[in-house]
Amino acid sequence: MSDTADLLIHARWVVPVEPANLVLEHHTVALRGERILALLPQDEARRRYPQARSIELPGHALLPGFVNLHAHAAMTLMRGIADDLPLMRWLQEAIWPAEGRHVSPACVRDGTLLAAAEMLRGGITTCNDMYFYPDAAAEAFDLAGMRAVLGVVVLDFPTPYASDADDYLRKGLAVRDRWRGHERLGFSLAPHAPYTVSDDGLQRVASLAAEIETPIHIHIHETAREVSDSLAQHGTRPLARLERLGLLDTSFIGVHAVHLDETEIELLAHYGCSVAHCPTSNMKLASGIAPLSALLDKGVTVGLGTDGAASNNRMDMFTEMRHASLLAKVATLDASTVPAHVALRMATLDGARALGLGAQIGSIEPGKLADLCAVTFDDPRMQPCFDPVSHLVNVAGREHVTHVWVGGNLRIDGGKTLLQTSDRELLRLTAVWQTKLVN
């Protein structure tokens, strides 16, 4: 990498995430192209790179962009469509019927554009998505200039998108081939859940994931009913069934993982699996409180996810960090569990590691891609500040995000979007879809 910097970002605080528990005052992140060139004191940066452009952030914390480890981005168009229902009623009575009537490439593209704009405004630079028509989602993420991993959804039953598990895989893998080599887009295999995919389908997913070296992204142990139904139908709990079928390894991302016993936590740790913890969605659907502290104690990599806006109803990682930390304290009756630095790491580097991207994003280190987020503290509601990381988790909100870079490219500047799709156009699109969805 050349030692000539293109851009210097001077911040009041830099929170690199790695090394852990570190906050650097009056430091600079130097960028060269799409990557981080150096992290150094401001005076030294000015001397070393006198020709570089500068951005002054004297009242800000600069941190890695957030990694949303689980989302259904296009479902932003269904925000608030079915509140106050438990999971299976929410799915069977509201979501699946609405999807059956309305999901299309245009719906997915427009919903994903809306979600990408929301996420970028809140400092989310990478999204691990799971939804139909991944080609349309890829187009939207690409247009927004956001990083994403697109899930090749697998179900046993037909939808407007595909007819059966083989059809879902055939179509999804063809999309993966079309976008192969894209600098910001990758793919996973995303069987929806153990209760919607047969043994044959899950075994095929396991075989394909090993063959093409891609993550497996699946809902698992979300509700107590899921576990009891699996025992009745298969004679075993869902995670044990997935182990038997060969899905568990270091590429496995289990979403929700609320109802786990000690043996299952050990099983996840043994195979090097990751968990996408979605605390707000778990609360909204009354699914329960995931055993976050026990997972972390066993060394399981846990990232944070917003889930879809239909079950949250915000794609907001500040909320997820705060809820993850507070719920863990309530569940364990231990105020010291999941402190702010741990919650921030879950929202950044641990999510990146779960996706196999930990060497590229998730922390502010030389050589990594410059996916960055700046949060202003120049707000009376953010003062006084004795610990900036505590404030990031316990005080700040997405309204405090002022600047966001993805691969060194500025996407949010002074709180205003630099996206190709204007707010006016997004509002027009949402008005169209709202009319369709209520009819």
Backbone torsions as a table, in degrees:
resi	resn	phi	psi	omega
1	MET	NA	134.1	178.6
2	SER	-61.9	150.8	179.2
3	ASP	-91.8	10.8	176.9
4	THR	-94.6	124.1	-178.3
5	ALA	-90.3	144.8	173.7
6	ASP	-90.6	-36.8	-172.5
7	LEU	-144.5	137.7	172.8
8	LEU	-114.6	125.6	176.7
9	ILE	-108.6	107.8	-178.2
10	HIS	-95.1	120.1	-175.4
11	ALA	-126.2	153.2	174.9
12	ARG	-61.0	-43.6	175.7
13	TRP	-133.8	142.6	167.8
14	VAL	-117.6	126.4	178.6
15	VAL	-111.7	96.1	-172.5
16	PRO	-75.6	-16.7	-177.0
17	VAL	74.9	-42.5	174.2
18	GLU	-124.7	121.1	2.0
19	PRO	-62.7	156.5	-177.2
20	ALA	-67.6	150.5	171.6
21	ASN	63.4	24.4	-177.1
22	LEU	-106.7	134.1	171.2
23	VAL	-129.1	125.4	-178.3
24	LEU	-106.9	127.4	180.0
25	GLU	-94.6	141.7	176.1
26	HIS	51.3	51.7	178.5
27	HIS	-114.1	167.3	-176.7
28	THR	-127.3	138.6	169.5
29	VAL	-104.6	118.5	179.9
30	ALA	-96.6	131.1	-179.2
31	LEU	-111.5	143.5	170.7
32	ARG	-129.5	108.1	-175.7
33	GLY	63.4	-129.4	-176.1
34	GLU	-88.3	-1.6	-171.6
35	ARG	-120.3	162.0	175.7
36	ILE	-80.2	124.2	-179.9
37	LEU	-89.4	-43.4	-175.5
38	ALA	-159.1	157.5	172.5
39	LEU	-129.3	115.7	-169.8
40	LEU	-157.0	163.9	178.6
41	PRO	-59.1	150.5	-173.2
42	GLN	-60.5	-45.8	-178.5
43	ASP	-60.3	-41.5	179.3
44	GLU	-66.3	-39.5	179.8
45	ALA	-62.9	-41.4	-179.5
46	ARG	-65.2	-37.5	178.5
47	ARG	-70.7	-41.7	-174.3
48	ARG	-74.3	-34.4	-174.7
49	TYR	-125.2	65.9	-173.8
50	PRO	-68.0	-22.0	-176.8
51	GLN	-90.8	-7.6	-175.2
52	ALA	-75.5	147.4	170.6
53	ARG	-66.1	154.1	-178.4
54	SER	-130.1	146.2	168.2
55	ILE	-121.3	124.9	-178.9
56	GLU	-96.2	122.7	178.0
57	LEU	-126.7	68.4	-170.3
58	PRO	-71.5	-16.3	179.0
59	GLY	-119.1	28.4	-171.4
60	HIS	-122.3	158.4	163.7
61	ALA	-104.9	133.5	176.6
62	LEU	-107.9	127.1	-175.4
63	LEU	-140.6	168.4	176.1
64	PRO	-64.2	151.4	172.2
65	GLY	-61.7	146.2	-179.6
66	PHE	-72.4	149.5	175.8
67	VAL	-112.6	112.6	178.3
68	ASN	-86.1	102.5	-169.3
69	LEU	-78.4	-8.1	175.3
70	HIS	-157.0	122.3	177.6
71	ALA	-153.4	156.6	167.0
72	HIS	-118.6	83.0	-165.7
73	ALA	-58.0	-44.3	-175.3
74	ALA	-64.6	-19.9	-179.8
75	MET	-71.5	0.5	171.9
76	THR	-56.5	-30.2	177.5
77	LEU	-67.7	-14.1	179.2
78	MET	-105.7	18.8	-178.9
79	ARG	-56.1	119.4	176.7
80	GLY	77.9	11.4	-176.1
81	ILE	-74.3	-21.6	-176.1
82	ALA	-151.4	71.5	179.8
83	ASP	-80.8	159.2	167.7
84	ASP	64.3	37.3	175.3
85	LEU	-126.2	145.9	173.1
86	PRO	-69.6	165.5	-168.8
87	LEU	-51.9	-56.1	-171.7
88	MET	-68.5	-36.4	174.7
89	ARG	-67.4	-40.1	178.0
90	TRP	-57.5	-45.3	179.2
91	LEU	-69.5	-53.2	-169.1
92	GLN	-75.6	-33.7	-175.3
93	GLU	-94.2	-23.4	-173.6
94	ALA	-125.1	-57.4	-169.0
95	ILE	-72.2	-53.7	-177.9
96	TRP	-61.0	-41.7	175.4
97	PRO	-62.3	-41.1	178.8
98	ALA	-63.8	-41.4	178.1
99	GLU	-64.7	-40.9	-180.0
100	GLY	-60.2	-32.3	-178.8
101	ARG	-85.1	-31.5	-164.4
102	HIS	-124.7	-19.7	-174.4
103	VAL	-67.4	130.3	-177.2
104	SER	-156.1	169.7	175.1
105	PRO	-56.2	-40.0	179.7
106	ALA	-65.2	-41.4	177.6
107	CYS	-61.0	-45.7	-178.5
108	VAL	-66.8	-42.9	179.4
109	ARG	-61.6	-48.2	-176.5
110	ASP	-68.1	-42.7	178.6
111	GLY	-64.2	-37.5	179.4
112	THR	-70.5	-36.6	174.2
113	LEU	-59.6	-44.5	179.0
114	LEU	-62.7	-43.5	179.4
115	ALA	-65.8	-42.1	-179.4
116	ALA	-61.6	-41.7	178.0
117	ALA	-63.2	-41.3	178.4
118	GLU	-64.5	-45.3	-178.4
119	MET	-65.3	-45.8	-179.2
120	LEU	-61.6	-40.7	177.4
121	ARG	-59.8	-27.7	-179.8
122	GLY	-98.1	12.6	175.4
123	GLY	86.9	5.9	177.5
124	ILE	-84.0	120.3	-177.8
125	THR	-108.0	-16.1	179.1
126	THR	-133.4	135.7	178.8
127	CYS	-127.4	129.4	172.6
128	ASN	-96.1	101.6	-168.3
129	ASP	-100.5	154.9	176.5
130	MET	-144.0	104.7	177.2
131	TYR	-165.8	174.9	-179.9
132	PHE	-73.7	166.7	177.7
133	TYR	48.2	60.1	-177.8
134	PRO	-61.8	-22.1	176.0
135	ASP	-63.3	-42.4	178.6
136	ALA	-68.0	-38.4	177.3
137	ALA	-65.3	-41.4	178.6
138	ALA	-60.9	-41.3	178.4
139	GLU	-60.0	-41.7	-178.2
140	ALA	-69.4	-45.8	178.5
141	PHE	-62.5	-38.5	178.4
142	ASP	-64.1	-43.8	179.4
143	LEU	-63.2	-36.4	179.7
144	ALA	-76.8	-14.2	-177.7
145	GLY	73.2	30.9	-176.6
146	MET	-106.5	155.4	175.5
147	ARG	-88.9	138.9	-178.2
148	ALA	-152.5	151.6	168.3
149	VAL	-114.6	119.6	-175.0
150	LEU	-96.2	128.8	-179.7
151	GLY	-85.0	131.6	171.0
152	VAL	-82.9	95.7	-174.0
153	VAL	-66.5	140.9	176.1
154	VAL	-130.3	129.4	174.8
155	LEU	-139.5	157.6	175.6
156	ASP	-85.7	-21.5	-174.8
157	PHE	-105.1	158.1	-175.6
158	PRO	-76.4	149.2	171.7
159	THR	-136.3	176.1	175.0
160	PRO	-57.9	-21.2	-176.5
161	TYR	-83.1	-42.2	-174.6
162	ALA	-155.1	166.5	-171.1
163	SER	-99.7	-36.3	-178.4
164	ASP	-156.2	-179.3	-174.0
165	ALA	-57.3	-42.3	-179.6
166	ASP	-63.1	-39.5	-179.5
167	ASP	-67.6	-41.3	176.9
168	TYR	-59.5	-46.7	-178.4
169	LEU	-65.9	-43.6	-179.1
170	ARG	-59.9	-47.5	-178.6
171	LYS	-68.1	-42.8	-178.6
172	GLY	-65.5	-41.0	179.9
173	LEU	-69.4	-31.0	175.3
174	ALA	-65.4	-38.7	175.9
175	VAL	-64.9	-42.7	177.1
176	ARG	-56.8	-42.2	179.1
177	ASP	-64.4	-38.4	-178.9
178	ARG	-65.8	-32.5	-177.0
179	TRP	-101.7	8.9	-177.8
180	ARG	-56.6	133.1	177.0
181	GLY	88.5	-0.5	178.5
182	HIS	-64.7	138.8	-172.8
183	GLU	-67.9	-23.9	-176.1
184	ARG	-118.9	-5.1	-174.0
185	LEU	-118.7	133.6	174.4
186	GLY	-132.2	-177.5	-175.2
187	PHE	-138.1	153.0	171.6
188	SER	-129.0	168.2	167.7
189	LEU	-96.8	128.8	-169.0
190	ALA	-129.6	70.2	170.5
191	PRO	-60.3	133.1	-169.9
192	HIS	-58.6	-53.1	-176.9
193	ALA	-168.4	160.3	177.8
194	PRO	-59.1	-29.0	-177.0
195	TYR	-84.2	-3.3	177.6
196	THR	-118.7	4.4	-179.7
197	VAL	-134.8	134.3	-178.1
198	SER	-75.9	170.3	176.0
199	ASP	-57.2	-43.1	-179.0
200	ASP	-61.2	-44.6	179.8
201	GLY	-64.7	-42.0	-179.7
202	LEU	-67.3	-38.8	177.1
203	GLN	-64.0	-37.7	177.9
204	ARG	-66.1	-40.0	176.4
205	VAL	-60.1	-45.8	179.9
206	ALA	-59.7	-43.6	-179.4
207	SER	-65.3	-45.3	-179.3
208	LEU	-65.5	-41.0	-179.2
209	ALA	-60.7	-40.4	177.7
210	ALA	-68.7	-37.2	-177.2
211	GLU	-68.9	-43.2	-175.8
212	ILE	-102.7	4.2	174.3
213	GLU	54.5	62.4	-178.5
214	THR	-131.4	152.1	179.0
215	PRO	-65.1	155.8	169.5
216	ILE	-108.2	127.9	-173.0
217	HIS	-124.2	111.7	-170.7
218	ILE	-148.3	141.0	171.5
219	HIS	-69.1	139.4	-176.8
220	ILE	-152.2	133.4	175.5
221	HIS	51.0	44.9	-178.4
222	GLU	-75.9	-38.6	-177.7
223	THR	-130.2	161.4	175.7
224	ALA	-65.3	-34.2	179.6
225	ARG	-63.8	-39.3	177.8
226	GLU	-55.9	-42.4	-178.8
227	VAL	-68.5	-46.3	-178.3
228	SER	-66.3	-38.3	177.6
229	ASP	-64.4	-38.0	178.5
230	SER	-65.2	-40.7	177.8
231	LEU	-62.2	-39.4	-179.5
232	ALA	-71.1	-39.6	-174.5
233	GLN	-86.3	-38.9	-172.7
234	HIS	-114.3	-8.2	-179.3
235	GLY	73.8	14.8	-179.1
236	THR	-154.4	160.2	176.9
237	ARG	-75.8	155.9	-172.2
238	PRO	-56.5	-44.2	-176.0
239	LEU	-65.6	-39.4	177.3
240	ALA	-63.9	-36.7	176.5
241	ARG	-63.4	-44.0	178.9
242	LEU	-64.3	-36.1	176.2
243	GLU	-63.0	-45.5	-179.5
244	ARG	-60.4	-34.1	-177.5
245	LEU	-87.0	-1.4	172.5
246	GLY	88.7	20.5	-176.4
247	LEU	-87.8	-20.4	-171.8
248	LEU	-83.6	119.1	170.6
249	ASP	-164.0	-167.5	-174.5
250	THR	-68.9	-12.7	178.7
251	SER	-93.4	1.5	-174.2
252	PHE	-85.6	126.8	175.1
253	ILE	-117.8	108.2	178.2
254	GLY	-91.9	122.0	-175.8
255	VAL	-91.8	133.9	179.4
256	HIS	82.9	-68.4	176.6
257	ALA	48.1	50.3	-176.2
258	VAL	-80.9	-47.8	-171.3
259	HIS	-101.7	78.5	-180.0
260	LEU	-114.8	140.2	170.6
261	ASP	-96.8	177.6	-175.5
262	GLU	-60.8	-38.1	179.8
263	THR	-63.2	-39.5	-179.2
264	GLU	-70.5	-35.5	175.1
265	ILE	-64.1	-42.1	176.0
266	GLU	-61.9	-38.4	-179.4
267	LEU	-63.6	-45.6	177.8
268	LEU	-60.8	-41.8	179.2
269	ALA	-66.4	-40.9	-178.2
270	HIS	-60.2	-41.7	-177.1
271	TYR	-88.2	-2.8	-179.0
272	GLY	71.6	28.3	179.9
273	CYS	-73.5	164.3	175.0
274	SER	-118.2	160.4	178.4
275	VAL	-125.6	135.5	170.7
276	ALA	-98.7	105.6	-176.7
277	HIS	-88.4	124.7	-177.1
278	CYS	-122.4	74.1	-170.7
279	PRO	-62.2	-38.7	-177.1
280	THR	-69.4	-44.2	177.1
281	SER	-62.5	-40.3	178.3
282	ASN	-60.8	-37.8	177.2
283	MET	-71.7	-44.4	-176.0
284	LYS	-59.6	-41.5	-178.7
285	LEU	-91.7	5.2	179.4
286	ALA	56.0	37.5	-178.9
287	SER	-78.3	-27.6	-180.0
288	GLY	129.2	-175.8	-178.9
289	ILE	-111.6	119.3	-179.1
290	ALA	-67.4	149.2	-179.5
291	PRO	-79.5	63.2	-172.3
292	LEU	-59.9	-46.5	-177.2
293	SER	-61.3	-41.8	179.7
294	ALA	-66.1	-38.8	177.5
295	LEU	-62.2	-46.3	-179.8
296	LEU	-65.4	-38.6	179.5
297	ASP	-61.6	-30.9	-179.8
298	LYS	-89.1	1.4	176.6
299	GLY	84.9	13.5	177.0
300	VAL	-72.5	132.5	175.6
301	THR	-72.7	122.4	-179.0
302	VAL	-123.9	120.9	171.5
303	GLY	-106.8	175.1	-178.1
304	LEU	-111.4	143.1	176.4
305	GLY	-132.2	150.9	176.8
306	THR	-87.0	-17.9	-165.6
307	ASP	63.6	-167.6	179.9
308	GLY	-84.6	158.9	-179.9
309	ALA	-68.2	-11.8	175.5
310	ALA	-76.0	-15.5	-177.8
311	SER	-129.5	28.1	-176.0
312	ASN	-131.4	-65.4	16.0
313	ASN	-116.3	27.6	-177.4
314	ARG	-124.3	146.4	172.8
315	MET	-103.4	78.4	-164.2
316	ASP	-136.5	107.3	-176.0
317	MET	-77.1	-20.1	173.3
318	PHE	-63.8	-43.1	176.6
319	THR	-63.1	-41.9	-178.6
320	GLU	-65.5	-40.9	177.7
321	MET	-60.2	-48.0	-177.5
322	ARG	-64.7	-45.8	-179.9
323	HIS	-64.7	-39.8	179.0
324	ALA	-60.1	-46.0	-178.9
325	SER	-65.5	-47.5	-175.9
326	LEU	-69.0	-41.6	179.0
327	LEU	-63.4	-37.6	178.4
328	ALA	-63.8	-37.7	178.3
329	LYS	-66.8	-42.7	179.1
330	VAL	-65.3	-43.4	-175.8
331	ALA	-65.9	-34.3	-177.2
332	THR	-99.9	-8.9	-172.4
333	LEU	53.5	37.5	-179.2
334	ASP	-130.6	108.0	-176.8
335	ALA	-68.4	-13.9	-177.5
336	SER	-89.1	-10.2	-176.1
337	THR	-76.2	147.7	-179.7
338	VAL	47.2	64.8	174.5
339	PRO	-68.0	175.1	-171.2
340	ALA	-58.9	-42.8	-179.2
341	HIS	-61.6	-36.5	179.3
342	VAL	-68.5	-43.5	179.1
343	ALA	-61.7	-42.0	179.1
344	LEU	-65.3	-39.3	178.3
345	ARG	-64.0	-38.8	177.3
346	MET	-61.2	-37.0	-176.6
347	ALA	-79.4	-6.9	-175.5
348	THR	-129.7	-88.0	-170.8
349	LEU	-67.2	-38.5	-178.6
350	ASP	-68.5	-36.1	173.5
351	GLY	-63.1	-41.2	177.7
352	ALA	-62.9	-43.2	179.9
353	ARG	-63.7	-38.1	178.3
354	ALA	-60.0	-32.5	-179.7
355	LEU	-87.4	0.7	-176.2
356	GLY	76.1	19.4	-177.0
357	LEU	-112.5	13.8	-175.1
358	GLY	-64.2	-22.4	177.6
359	ALA	-81.6	-10.2	-175.2
360	GLN	-112.6	-34.9	-175.4
361	ILE	-141.1	175.4	171.7
362	GLY	102.1	-12.8	176.9
363	SER	-151.3	163.0	-179.3
364	ILE	-98.3	94.4	-178.4
365	GLU	-138.3	142.3	177.3
366	PRO	-54.4	135.5	-179.7
367	GLY	97.2	-21.2	179.9
368	LYS	-80.8	160.4	175.8
369	LEU	-64.9	142.3	-175.2
370	ALA	-85.4	71.2	171.2
371	ASP	-97.7	106.6	-167.9
372	LEU	-135.1	157.2	-179.8
373	CYS	-140.7	131.5	177.2
374	ALA	-110.8	133.0	-178.2
375	VAL	-120.9	125.1	-179.0
376	THR	-82.5	140.7	173.6
377	PHE	-108.6	5.5	-179.9
378	ASP	-82.5	64.3	-176.5
379	ASP	-152.0	126.4	-180.0
380	PRO	-53.2	-28.2	178.6
381	ARG	-71.2	-12.5	179.1
382	MET	-103.8	8.9	-175.6
383	GLN	-124.8	153.6	-6.5
384	PRO	-72.6	162.8	-179.1
385	CYS	-123.8	114.2	176.2
386	PHE	-100.1	-20.6	-178.2
387	ASP	-148.5	104.3	-175.1
388	PRO	-62.0	-32.8	-180.0
389	VAL	-70.2	-39.3	173.6
390	SER	-57.5	-42.1	179.5
391	HIS	-66.8	-37.3	179.0
392	LEU	-59.7	-36.6	-177.1
393	VAL	-90.0	-39.4	-169.0
394	ASN	-104.2	-12.3	-175.6
395	VAL	-126.2	-48.4	-171.9
396	ALA	-66.7	156.5	173.0
397	GLY	-133.0	174.5	-176.5
398	ARG	-66.0	-17.0	176.0
399	GLU	-68.9	-13.5	179.2
400	HIS	-91.8	-3.1	176.6
401	VAL	-75.4	125.7	-178.4
402	THR	-111.6	-33.2	-176.6
403	HIS	-138.0	140.0	176.3
404	VAL	-139.5	130.9	175.0
405	TRP	-117.1	140.1	171.4
406	VAL	-123.7	115.3	-177.0
407	GLY	57.1	38.8	178.6
408	GLY	80.1	-5.3	179.5
409	ASN	-95.3	126.9	-178.0
410	LEU	-73.8	121.2	179.9
411	ARG	-107.0	-33.0	176.0
412	ILE	-124.5	127.6	-175.9
413	ASP	-130.2	112.4	-178.4
414	GLY	62.0	30.4	-179.0
415	GLY	84.9	-5.7	-179.3
416	LYS	-103.1	141.5	-177.7
417	THR	-78.0	146.2	172.2
418	LEU	-112.0	30.1	-174.9
419	LEU	-82.0	156.3	179.8
420	GLN	-70.5	-24.7	179.1
421	THR	-98.5	118.3	-175.9
422	SER	-75.1	161.0	174.8
423	ASP	-59.7	-37.4	179.5
424	ARG	-61.4	-41.4	179.1
425	GLU	-68.6	-39.0	177.5
426	LEU	-62.9	-41.1	178.1
427	LEU	-64.8	-37.6	177.3
428	ARG	-63.5	-44.6	-179.8
429	LEU	-63.1	-43.9	-178.0
430	THR	-66.7	-35.1	177.6
431	ALA	-63.2	-40.3	178.2
432	VAL	-61.9	-47.3	-176.5
433	TRP	-72.4	-32.7	176.3
434	GLN	-61.7	-41.9	178.1
435	THR	-62.3	-42.2	180.0
436	LYS	-66.0	-41.8	-173.1
437	LEU	-71.9	-23.3	179.4
438	VAL	-89.4	-4.9	-179.8
439	ASN	-106.0	NA	NA
